[in-house]
Amino acid sequence: MGELPASAVLRIIRKATGMRVGRDAGLLLAEILEEIGTGLAAEAGRYARHAGRRTVKASDLKLAYKR
């Protein structure tokens, strides 16, 4: 598995649905979230570099998320 702990992802699904969750569903959501998060982080990094910074700020992530 990747970076996100399965237990955290399972909790997210349980909180959102109020239902029991199969481990396979949790693992799949973790994979999807990591893919989305990686894309957002890469885009935010491009914004930071464009601004001449070596640090990604929350504002970079917000901008990446909006686009």
Secondary structure, DSSP 8 states (H G I E B T S, - for coil): --SS-HHHHHHHHHHHHSS---HHHHHHHHHHHHHHHHHHHHHHHHHHHHTT-SS--HHHHHHHHH-
